[in-house]
């Protein structure tokens, strides 16, 4: 069973695909500007769906920052988004 989706795991997932440390991920950055292509986004999406987030590729594509992605993922997993992520 996949690990639950948390702000820390979200940041760690992004860092893995951006070849950064989690603390280097700028949540205000645009996913495309940061270097994510559609294949990496789909791979992340599948990981987050397996962790219980009910989101689609289109849902993510409509948002322009990692912070917006987190707020969506948090809402769709039944949590409340934290302002510090």
Order of alpha helices (4+ residues) and beta strands (2+ residues): alpha-alpha-alpha-alpha-alpha
